Amino acid sequence: MIESCAFGFIVINGKKYTSDLVIYPDGHIEDSWRRISGHRLSIDDIDRLIKSDPEVIVAGTGVSGLMKPETQIEKLLHQKGIKFISQPNQKAIKTFNKLFSKNRTGACFHLTC
């Protein structure tokens, strides 16, 4: 359960994280997540998340939503049977918390911008 988020941090199950991260469907968290091209989200950036067999991937695009998914991500994930939802962090948190207990849901969060 994601409890809160603000510029530069996110609190998940009582633990504060200060670097971008990935949440896998089993609840495992990989922090210090880096993208190949800074504020661009590519399919390669979430390769391990895709391999974890999620039904849904929620992308938190930052506090102001400045991380942009590449245009082909949604189509490529759809072909694999994975729903992709990209939203600024506050909306993405609500979406993730709603879906996590119902679906195999993974997420990635950019904690600034």
Protein Blocks (a to p, Z undefined) as FASTA:
>chain_A
ZZbdcehiaceehiacfbdcdddfkopacehiacfkljaccfklmmmmmmnopabdcdde
bjnopaccdfklmmmmmmnopacddddfklmmmmmmmmmmmpccdddddfbZZ
